[in-house]
């Protein structure tokens, strides 16, 4: 097994210099850096990530906590995060929480010491407290989480505006009986879409009809059943 000492000997430098090269230290001159990297590649040397993280307190890994991993939406979210992370020399560690506060805490415990930061998507309102405690332990970016103020960095889809625009478009086409398949009662995305739906109807003077609001849970089965219910 090739060690850091082998690379140092072959490159004619100290072990400390090789370590600085693989930790991207600015103290190493460019010709030396290139020579060490050339020798390491020739010998097939790869630094031990776990050991290096103990020294630098950096894992070069970002944790990603999503409510689920099933379906095209989540696979695209993961793919985008992974592509952006790799461009910056990071890897990702993915886990799902199913929007349960206990599972969120369990996932965080498993990631402790293994990630440099965390990306969290947890639209369930019941998980808000657990999500807001994250910033005390990690640098965090939230995706579609129900948070107030600017204490946490967050990226949020305009669910209200999207639903509002869709309903306004249907009304402009002359439709009056407009139905919605809702999400979970505690889901932030679903509540915002429902709010946009209601606002558009009210502005157009169309009375709400409970029969047009069919519950769903974002699964294929619930969508299929809801459409059958509406068509009947």
Residue frames as qw, qx, qy, qz and C-alpha x, y, z in Angstrom:
[[0.000, 0.888, 0.460, 0.000, 0.00, 0.00, 0.00],
 [0.410, 0.455, -0.019, 0.790, 1.43, 3.37, -1.02],
 [0.388, -0.714, -0.427, 0.396, 1.83, 5.81, 1.86],
 [0.084, 0.996, 0.036, 0.018, 2.42, 9.53, 2.15],
 [0.508, -0.666, 0.442, 0.321, 6.05, 8.74, 3.04],
 [0.677, 0.167, 0.583, 0.416, 6.50, 6.96, -0.29],
 [0.341, 0.855, 0.307, 0.243, 5.21, 10.01, -2.17],
 [0.234, -0.952, 0.164, 0.115, 7.47, 12.35, -0.17],
 [0.636, -0.404, 0.530, 0.390, 10.55, 10.21, -0.83],
 [0.604, 0.382, 0.562, 0.415, 9.87, 9.89, -4.57],
 [0.203, 0.913, 0.254, 0.246, 9.10, 13.61, -4.95],
 [0.565, 0.194, -0.258, 0.759, 12.12, 14.66, -2.86],
 [0.229, -0.584, 0.056, -0.777, 10.07, 16.67, -0.38],
 [0.101, -0.141, 0.784, -0.597, 8.98, 16.34, 3.24],
 [0.086, -0.426, -0.901, 0.003, 5.89, 14.50, 4.43],
 [0.018, 0.613, 0.402, -0.681, 4.58, 17.85, 5.65],
 [0.134, 0.365, -0.382, -0.838, 4.84, 19.28, 2.12],
 [0.170, -0.157, -0.890, -0.393, 2.86, 16.37, 0.65],
 [0.088, -0.545, -0.760, 0.344, 0.24, 16.88, 3.34],
 [0.063, 0.551, 0.098, -0.827, 0.02, 20.59, 2.49],
 [0.130, 0.126, -0.664, -0.725, -0.47, 19.76, -1.19],
 [0.237, -0.332, -0.881, -0.238, -3.45, 17.52, -0.49],
 [0.151, -0.654, -0.589, 0.450, -4.90, 20.04, 1.94],
 [0.304, 0.772, 0.340, 0.444, -4.66, 22.79, -0.71],
 [0.451, -0.712, -0.115, 0.525, -2.31, 24.92, 1.38],
 [0.367, 0.926, 0.007, 0.087, -1.19, 28.20, -0.16],
 [0.430, -0.777, 0.423, 0.181, 2.27, 27.67, 1.39],
 [0.732, -0.029, 0.588, 0.344, 3.33, 25.24, -1.38],
 [0.101, 0.546, -0.398, -0.730, 4.85, 26.66, -4.55],
 [0.779, 0.402, 0.017, -0.482, 3.12, 25.68, -7.78],
 [0.532, 0.494, -0.679, -0.109, 6.01, 23.64, -9.30],
 [0.070, -0.237, 0.894, -0.372, 6.29, 21.64, -6.09],
 [0.634, 0.172, 0.446, -0.607, 2.53, 21.09, -5.97],
 [0.753, 0.458, -0.257, -0.396, 2.49, 19.80, -9.55],
 [0.356, 0.442, -0.821, 0.071, 5.44, 17.46, -8.93],
 [0.290, -0.101, 0.815, -0.491, 3.85, 15.99, -5.80],
 [0.722, 0.307, 0.255, -0.566, 0.56, 15.47, -7.63],
 [0.639, 0.507, -0.514, -0.264, 2.40, 13.84, -10.57],
 [0.154, 0.333, -0.901, 0.230, 4.27, 11.44, -8.29],
 [0.469, 0.035, 0.659, -0.587, 1.11, 10.65, -6.29],
 [0.767, 0.388, -0.023, -0.510, -0.77, 9.84, -9.51],
 [0.527, 0.483, -0.693, -0.096, 2.07, 7.63, -10.77],
 [0.050, 0.214, -0.904, 0.368, 2.26, 5.71, -7.50],
 [0.469, -0.404, -0.695, -0.366, -1.52, 5.48, -7.18],
 [0.230, -0.162, -0.637, 0.717, -1.55, 7.31, -3.84],
 [0.288, -0.637, -0.413, -0.584, -4.85, 8.60, -2.45],
 [0.029, -0.327, 0.549, -0.768, -5.00, 10.48, 0.87],
 [0.257, -0.368, -0.880, 0.158, -7.06, 8.86, 3.61],
 [0.180, -0.603, -0.272, -0.728, -10.12, 11.12, 3.89],
 [0.665, -0.657, -0.348, -0.076, -11.07, 10.10, 7.43],
 [0.698, -0.303, -0.164, 0.627, -7.56, 10.63, 8.77],
 [0.275, 0.294, 0.133, 0.906, -7.23, 13.97, 6.98],
 [0.327, -0.690, -0.349, -0.543, -10.56, 15.18, 8.40],
 [0.697, -0.585, -0.321, 0.263, -9.30, 14.53, 11.94],
 [0.543, -0.146, -0.008, 0.827, -6.39, 16.89, 11.27],
 [0.085, 0.202, 0.265, 0.939, -8.18, 19.61, 9.33],
 [0.236, 0.381, 0.633, -0.632, -11.65, 19.31, 10.91],
 [0.492, 0.440, -0.203, -0.724, -12.96, 19.27, 7.35],
 [0.659, 0.070, 0.748, -0.047, -14.68, 16.31, 5.72],
 [0.125, 0.257, -0.567, -0.772, -15.32, 17.76, 2.23],
 [0.096, -0.339, -0.918, -0.184, -18.79, 16.27, 2.54],
 [0.337, -0.110, 0.070, -0.932, -22.21, 17.96, 2.57],
 [0.180, 0.243, 0.918, -0.258, -25.17, 16.27, 4.22],
 [0.350, -0.091, -0.402, -0.841, -28.50, 16.28, 2.38],
 [0.159, 0.214, 0.865, -0.426, -31.65, 15.56, 4.37],
 [0.348, -0.064, -0.461, -0.814, -34.84, 15.11, 2.30],
 [0.655, -0.085, 0.381, -0.647, -38.37, 14.06, 3.34],
 [0.903, 0.174, 0.381, -0.099, -38.21, 11.17, 0.85],
 [0.230, -0.480, 0.659, 0.532, -35.91, 9.72, -1.81],
 [0.468, 0.327, 0.806, 0.157, -38.57, 8.22, -4.08],
 [0.386, 0.820, 0.409, -0.108, -39.64, 9.78, -7.36],
 [0.595, 0.528, 0.172, 0.581, -38.29, 11.93, -10.16],
 [0.112, -0.944, -0.007, -0.311, -38.48, 15.18, -8.19],
 [0.635, -0.720, 0.270, 0.074, -36.14, 14.04, -5.42],
 [0.842, 0.043, 0.304, 0.444, -33.76, 12.31, -7.83],
 [0.413, 0.732, 0.136, 0.525, -33.41, 15.59, -9.75],
 [0.340, -0.914, 0.120, -0.187, -32.82, 17.53, -6.52],
 [0.803, -0.444, 0.316, 0.241, -30.09, 15.08, -5.51],
 [0.750, 0.353, 0.272, 0.488, -28.53, 15.16, -8.99],
 [0.179, 0.886, 0.036, 0.426, -28.34, 18.97, -8.97],
 [0.526, -0.815, 0.235, -0.063, -26.83, 19.09, -5.49],
 [0.871, -0.186, 0.327, 0.316, -24.29, 16.41, -6.39],
 [0.625, 0.577, 0.183, 0.493, -23.20, 18.17, -9.58],
 [0.037, -0.924, 0.092, -0.370, -22.70, 21.49, -7.77],
 [0.704, -0.656, 0.272, 0.018, -20.87, 19.81, -4.87],
 [0.881, 0.043, 0.267, 0.389, -18.48, 17.91, -7.13],
 [0.432, 0.779, 0.045, 0.453, -17.52, 21.09, -8.97],
 [0.204, -0.857, 0.284, -0.378, -16.29, 22.44, -5.63],
 [0.365, 0.388, -0.801, 0.274, -14.51, 19.23, -4.59],
 [0.457, -0.198, 0.596, -0.630, -17.22, 17.99, -2.24],
 [0.266, -0.147, -0.927, -0.220, -19.19, 14.77, -1.94],
 [0.527, -0.326, 0.037, -0.784, -22.71, 14.41, -0.54],
 [0.064, -0.053, -0.956, 0.282, -24.17, 12.16, 2.12],
 [0.455, -0.218, -0.332, -0.797, -27.92, 11.66, 1.59],
 [0.022, -0.177, -0.913, 0.368, -30.56, 10.60, 4.08],
 [0.326, -0.459, -0.489, -0.666, -34.36, 10.74, 4.31],
 [0.071, -0.087, 0.618, -0.778, -36.40, 11.88, 7.30],
 [0.178, -0.472, -0.824, -0.259, -40.00, 11.26, 6.14],
 [0.167, -0.582, -0.049, -0.794, -40.68, 14.61, 7.81],
 [0.743, -0.556, -0.372, -0.007, -40.64, 13.02, 11.26],
 [0.156, -0.902, 0.298, -0.271, -38.95, 15.07, 14.00],
 [0.780, -0.464, 0.420, 0.031, -37.42, 11.98, 15.63],
 [0.862, 0.274, 0.277, 0.324, -36.02, 10.76, 12.32],
 [0.301, 0.886, -0.107, 0.335, -34.59, 14.20, 11.60],
 [0.426, -0.789, 0.414, -0.159, -32.75, 14.10, 14.92],
 [0.891, -0.148, 0.409, 0.129, -31.57, 10.52, 14.23],
 [0.722, 0.593, 0.119, 0.336, -30.25, 11.52, 10.81],
 [0.043, 0.922, -0.245, 0.297, -28.39, 14.46, 12.34],
 [0.674, -0.593, 0.439, -0.030, -26.78, 12.24, 14.95],
 [0.896, 0.130, 0.346, 0.245, -25.59, 9.86, 12.23],
 [0.545, 0.730, 0.055, 0.408, -24.08, 12.77, 10.24],
 [0.367, -0.920, 0.139, 0.015, -22.38, 14.40, 13.23],
 [0.476, -0.620, 0.533, 0.324, -18.67, 14.78, 12.52],
 [0.623, 0.147, 0.679, 0.360, -19.11, 13.43, 8.99],
 [0.351, 0.721, 0.431, 0.413, -20.27, 16.56, 7.15],
 [0.327, -0.019, -0.100, 0.939, -19.15, 20.18, 6.89],
 [0.310, 0.116, 0.074, -0.941, -22.64, 21.54, 6.28],
 [0.270, 0.312, 0.901, -0.136, -26.22, 20.49, 5.68],
 [0.309, -0.036, -0.391, -0.866, -28.96, 21.00, 3.09],
 [0.168, 0.232, 0.874, -0.392, -32.41, 20.28, 4.52],
 [0.390, -0.179, -0.431, -0.794, -35.82, 19.97, 2.91],
 [0.123, -0.278, -0.892, 0.335, -38.54, 19.45, 5.50],
 [0.205, -0.323, -0.291, -0.877, -41.87, 21.04, 4.51],
 [0.511, -0.525, -0.679, -0.053, -43.83, 19.45, 7.38],
 [0.185, -0.770, 0.086, -0.605, -44.81, 22.16, 9.86],
 [0.833, -0.546, -0.042, -0.077, -44.43, 19.77, 12.81],
 [0.860, -0.009, -0.047, 0.507, -40.70, 19.48, 12.09],
 [0.190, 0.889, -0.019, 0.415, -40.08, 23.25, 12.23],
 [0.525, -0.813, 0.242, -0.076, -38.55, 23.22, 15.72],
 [0.865, -0.189, 0.337, 0.321, -36.05, 20.50, 14.82],
 [0.616, 0.591, 0.200, 0.482, -35.12, 22.29, 11.62],
 [0.022, -0.937, 0.069, -0.340, -34.53, 25.61, 13.39],
 [0.692, -0.659, 0.284, 0.081, -32.21, 23.91, 15.91],
 [0.894, 0.273, 0.121, 0.334, -29.96, 22.74, 13.08],
 [0.336, 0.835, -0.129, 0.417, -28.16, 26.06, 12.71],
 [0.515, -0.783, 0.317, -0.147, -26.76, 25.63, 16.21],
 [0.803, -0.288, 0.494, 0.167, -24.74, 22.61, 15.00],
 [0.621, 0.186, 0.547, 0.530, -24.16, 23.01, 11.25],
 [0.138, 0.333, -0.257, -0.897, -23.96, 25.61, 8.52],
 [0.389, 0.388, 0.830, -0.096, -27.42, 25.02, 7.03],
 [0.245, 0.123, -0.361, -0.891, -29.35, 25.88, 3.86],
 [0.453, 0.283, 0.740, -0.410, -33.07, 25.10, 3.91],
 [0.127, -0.038, -0.693, -0.709, -35.16, 24.06, 0.92],
 [0.489, -0.363, -0.504, -0.613, -38.91, 24.70, 1.08],
 [0.396, -0.292, -0.745, 0.451, -39.09, 24.83, 4.85],
 [0.235, -0.837, -0.372, -0.326, -41.60, 26.86, 6.82],
 [0.550, -0.280, -0.295, 0.729, -39.29, 29.37, 8.53],
 [0.001, 0.957, 0.276, 0.091, -39.80, 32.97, 9.50],
 [0.288, -0.892, 0.229, 0.264, -37.33, 35.84, 9.44],
 [0.635, 0.693, -0.335, 0.064, -33.83, 35.78, 7.96],
 [0.535, -0.657, 0.525, -0.077, -31.90, 33.93, 10.66],
 [0.688, -0.084, 0.691, 0.204, -31.46, 30.92, 8.35],
 [0.157, 0.384, -0.572, -0.707, -30.52, 30.78, 4.68],
 [0.559, 0.299, 0.742, -0.221, -33.42, 29.34, 2.71],
 [0.145, 0.132, -0.620, -0.760, -34.47, 28.69, -0.89],
 [0.406, 0.335, 0.718, -0.456, -38.24, 28.47, -1.27],
 [0.109, 0.284, 0.748, 0.590, -40.39, 27.66, -4.31],
 [0.298, 0.058, 0.107, -0.947, -43.22, 30.15, -4.86],
 [0.040, 0.273, 0.960, 0.038, -45.98, 27.58, -4.33],
 [0.186, 0.645, 0.480, -0.566, -48.55, 30.29, -3.65],
 [0.212, 0.607, -0.272, -0.717, -47.71, 32.23, -6.82],
 [0.043, 0.148, -0.896, -0.417, -47.63, 29.09, -8.95],
 [0.095, 0.428, 0.891, -0.117, -51.02, 27.86, -7.83],
 [0.172, 0.684, 0.269, -0.656, -52.50, 31.36, -8.10],
 [0.156, 0.483, -0.502, -0.701, -51.23, 31.74, -11.70],
 [0.008, 0.064, 0.962, 0.267, -52.55, 28.32, -12.74],
 [0.125, 0.577, 0.754, -0.287, -56.04, 29.02, -11.40],
 [0.161, 0.681, 0.015, -0.714, -56.09, 32.51, -12.93],
 [0.071, 0.290, -0.737, -0.606, -55.16, 30.96, -16.28],
 [0.033, 0.299, 0.949, 0.096, -58.01, 28.44, -16.09],
 [0.131, 0.683, 0.500, -0.516, -60.45, 31.19, -15.13],
 [0.117, 0.578, -0.296, -0.752, -59.28, 33.28, -18.10],
 [0.066, 0.065, -0.880, -0.466, -60.10, 30.32, -20.36],
 [0.556, -0.209, -0.278, -0.755, -63.67, 30.43, -19.06],
 [0.575, -0.167, -0.796, 0.091, -63.55, 27.61, -16.54],
 [0.414, -0.598, 0.138, -0.673, -65.49, 27.99, -13.30],
 [0.914, -0.363, 0.072, -0.165, -65.45, 24.54, -11.71],
 [0.449, 0.634, -0.574, 0.260, -61.79, 24.21, -10.82],
 [0.895, -0.431, -0.109, -0.040, -60.68, 21.41, -8.53],
 [0.114, 0.736, -0.618, 0.253, -57.49, 20.87, -6.54],
 [0.902, -0.173, -0.380, 0.114, -55.85, 17.72, -5.19],
 [0.268, -0.881, 0.286, -0.264, -54.29, 18.86, -1.94],
 [0.525, 0.329, -0.713, 0.329, -51.30, 17.55, -0.01],
 [0.514, -0.315, -0.703, 0.376, -50.91, 16.72, 3.65],
 [0.267, -0.889, -0.344, -0.145, -52.61, 18.95, 6.20],
 [0.525, -0.771, 0.094, 0.347, -49.24, 19.87, 7.76],
 [0.699, 0.130, 0.339, 0.616, -47.28, 20.20, 4.52],
 [0.110, -0.632, -0.003, 0.767, -46.01, 23.74, 3.88],
 [0.055, -0.092, 0.657, 0.746, -45.95, 23.31, 0.08],
 [0.067, -0.467, -0.849, -0.238, -49.53, 22.03, 0.03],
 [0.124, -0.730, -0.492, 0.458, -50.81, 24.78, 2.29],
 [0.082, -0.505, 0.212, 0.833, -49.22, 27.49, 0.12],
 [0.017, -0.087, -0.769, -0.634, -50.68, 25.99, -3.07],
 [0.105, -0.605, -0.789, 0.016, -54.11, 25.78, -1.48],
 [0.122, -0.681, -0.242, 0.680, -53.82, 29.41, -0.37],
 [0.030, -0.286, 0.471, 0.834, -53.01, 30.46, -3.95],
 [0.068, -0.322, -0.872, -0.364, -55.96, 28.42, -5.23],
 [0.125, -0.695, -0.641, 0.300, -58.37, 30.04, -2.74],
 [0.118, -0.576, -0.002, 0.809, -57.09, 33.56, -3.41],
 [0.001, 0.078, -0.635, -0.768, -57.52, 33.24, -7.18],
 [0.115, -0.492, -0.841, -0.195, -61.07, 31.90, -6.79],
 [0.163, -0.706, -0.479, 0.496, -62.04, 34.64, -4.35],
 [0.090, -0.443, 0.203, 0.869, -60.67, 37.42, -6.58],
 [0.115, -0.057, -0.722, -0.679, -62.73, 36.03, -9.47],
 [0.551, -0.076, 0.176, -0.812, -65.88, 35.89, -7.33],
 [0.700, 0.021, -0.667, -0.255, -66.07, 32.08, -7.51],
 [0.684, -0.532, 0.267, -0.422, -67.40, 30.47, -4.34],
 [0.007, -0.409, 0.908, -0.085, -65.36, 27.69, -2.79],
 [0.881, -0.063, -0.190, -0.429, -66.82, 24.21, -3.10],
 [0.517, -0.521, 0.667, -0.129, -65.47, 21.61, -0.64],
 [0.905, 0.212, 0.364, -0.060, -66.30, 18.88, -3.18],
 [0.632, 0.745, -0.164, 0.135, -63.63, 20.31, -5.50],
 [0.039, -0.742, 0.615, -0.264, -60.88, 19.99, -2.87],
 [0.971, -0.064, -0.214, -0.090, -59.81, 16.35, -2.75],
 [0.489, -0.744, 0.455, 0.026, -57.13, 15.26, -0.25],
 [0.873, 0.388, -0.267, 0.131, -53.94, 13.61, -1.46],
 [0.677, -0.668, 0.218, 0.218, -50.46, 12.84, -0.19],
 [0.145, 0.790, -0.496, -0.330, -48.28, 13.44, -3.28],
 [0.462, -0.177, 0.855, 0.154, -48.20, 9.73, -4.12],
 [0.193, 0.066, -0.723, -0.660, -49.18, 8.24, -7.48],
 [0.157, -0.361, -0.919, 0.005, -51.94, 6.22, -5.85],
 [0.003, 0.592, 0.502, -0.630, -53.57, 9.17, -4.08],
 [0.146, 0.396, -0.287, -0.860, -53.51, 11.21, -7.31],
 [0.197, -0.068, -0.868, -0.450, -55.09, 8.38, -9.27],
 [0.135, -0.482, -0.837, 0.221, -57.82, 7.88, -6.65],
 [0.023, 0.539, 0.257, -0.802, -58.50, 11.63, -6.41],
 [0.198, 0.225, -0.499, -0.813, -59.01, 12.01, -10.16],
 [0.221, -0.257, -0.912, -0.233, -61.40, 9.05, -10.20],
 [0.096, -0.540, -0.658, 0.516, -63.31, 10.66, -7.34],
 [0.098, 0.476, -0.029, -0.874, -63.56, 13.98, -9.21],
 [0.217, 0.082, -0.708, -0.667, -64.64, 12.36, -12.49],
 [0.178, -0.376, -0.909, 0.005, -67.40, 10.51, -10.66]]
